[in-house]
C-alpha cells in the first residue's frame, strides 16, 4: 500500500495517512477484509513515528474504516460507502453555504468563488 507523505502540506502527517487510506477504501482499491500494514511496518516504510501511524489508525477505527484484532492485525471493515459519501456531501454543503454567505456579504462574485474552489480542489489532488 503506497502512502505518500508531503512536508509541504498544511495537514498533519497522521491526517495525510488517514485521508489516503480512506481514499483507497472509498475508491475500491482496498476492499472489506483486506489487511492493511501493521503500524510498525507502515511507519518504517514512510519513515514516520509509530505513534503518528497509531493516531491515524485510531481515527480510521473510530470512523469505522478499519477493524483491529489483537494478534491478527488491522483489516478494512465493511464500510457502507453510500452512507459515508452522504455524510461527506453534507459536510461539503455546510462549508459551501458558509463560504457563499461570506462571499455575498463581502461582495465577492460567484465567478471568483468558482475559480477559488477549482484551484483548491485541483491543488489538493495534485499533492496526493
C-alpha positions in Angstrom: 0.0 0.0 0.0 1.6 3.2 -1.1 1.2 6.2 1.2 2.8 9.5 0.1 3.7 12.0 2.9 4.3 15.6 1.9 6.1 18.0 4.2 4.7 20.9 2.0 1.1 20.3 3.1 -0.6 22.1 5.9 -2.1 18.8 7.1 -0.5 16.9 9.9 1.1 13.6 8.9 -1.4 11.4 10.6 -4.2 13.2 8.7 -2.4 12.6 5.4 -2.2 8.9 6.3 -5.9 8.8 7.3 -7.2 10.6 4.2 -5.1 8.5 1.8 -6.3 5.2 3.4 -9.9 6.5 3.4 -9.5 7.4 -0.3 -8.2 3.9 -1.2 -11.2 2.4 0.6 -13.7 4.7 -1.0 -12.2 4.2 -4.5 -12.4 0.4 -4.0 -8.6 -0.1 -4.2 -8.9 -1.6 -0.7 -11.9 -3.9 -0.2 -13.6 -5.1 3.0 -11.4 -7.7 4.7 -8.2 -6.6 3.1 -5.3 -6.4 5.5 -3.6 -3.1 6.0 0.1 -2.9 7.0 0.9 -3.1 10.7 1.6 0.2 12.4 5.3 -0.6 12.7 5.6 -1.7 9.0 3.8 1.4 7.7 5.8 3.7 10.0 9.0 2.2 8.7 8.0 2.3 5.0 7.0 6.0 5.2 9.7 6.9 7.7 7.5 8.4 10.4 6.9 7.6 14.1 4.8 4.6 15.1 2.8 7.0 17.3 1.9 9.0 14.2 0.6 5.9 12.4 -1.2 4.8 15.6 -3.1 8.1 15.7 -4.1 7.6 12.1 -5.2 4.0 12.7 -7.2 5.1 15.8 -9.0 7.7 13.7 -9.7 5.2 10.9 -11.0 2.7 13.5 -13.2 5.4 15.2 -14.7 6.3 11.8 -15.4 2.6 11.1 -13.0 2.2 8.2 -10.8 -0.4 9.8 -11.0 -3.0 12.5 -8.1 -4.1 14.5 -7.9 -7.5 16.2 -5.2 -8.2 18.7 -2.7 -10.7 17.3 -4.2 -10.7 13.8 -3.7 -7.1 12.7 -5.8 -4.4 11.1 -8.3 -5.0 8.3 -10.6 -2.9 6.1 -14.1 -3.0 7.6 -17.3 -3.3 5.6 -18.0 0.4 5.4 -21.2 1.4 3.8 -19.8 3.7 1.1 -23.2 5.3 0.3 -23.7 6.4 3.9 -20.2 7.7 4.2 -20.5 9.6 0.8 -23.7 11.1 2.0 -22.1 12.3 5.3 -19.2 13.8 3.3 -21.6 15.6 0.9 -23.5 17.1 4.0 -20.2 18.4 5.3 -19.4 20.0 1.9 -22.9 21.5 1.8 -22.3 23.1 5.2 -18.9 24.6 4.3 -20.0 25.8 0.9 -23.1 27.5 2.4 -20.9 29.4 4.9 -18.5 30.3 2.1 -21.4 31.6 0.0 -22.7 33.7 2.9 -19.3 35.3 3.5 -18.9 35.9 -0.3 -22.3 37.5 -0.6 -21.8 39.7 2.5 -18.4 40.7 1.2 -19.4 41.4 -2.4 -17.2 38.6 -3.8 -18.6 37.4 -7.2 -19.7 33.8 -7.9 -17.1 33.5 -10.7 -14.3 34.3 -8.2 -15.7 31.7 -5.8 -15.8 29.1 -8.5 -12.2 30.0 -9.5 -11.1 29.7 -5.9 -12.8 26.3 -5.4 -11.3 25.0 -8.6 -7.8 26.0 -7.5 -8.2 24.5 -4.1 -9.7 21.3 -5.4 -7.0 20.7 -8.1 -4.2 21.7 -5.7 -5.2 19.0 -3.2 -5.5 16.4 -6.0 -2.0 17.2 -7.3 -0.4 16.6 -3.9 -2.0 13.2 -3.2 
